[in-house]
């Protein structure tokens, strides 16, 4: 494996990580900002009010997006294994 192939594999791995984490992170961001906006408008400054809905939203997003995440990871792993077999 030369330097170009290693860099390409690392780049693809980073893109897979971003692709897998983006939906869950965006949902967490939207829920967090929404709750912060409601807290600012109602002047309710309860620290625990942010965490419970955000955790529930992230768990629901993981439950919903996990099949597509696993599909993406399986495809990447198969391509990586094919490249490793091709080098032998």
Secondary structure, DSSP 8 states (H G I E B T S, - for coil): --HHHHHHHHHHHHHHHHHHHHHHHHHHHHHHHHHHHHHHHHT---THHHHHHHHHHHHHHHHHHHHHHHHHHHHHHHHHHHHHHHH-
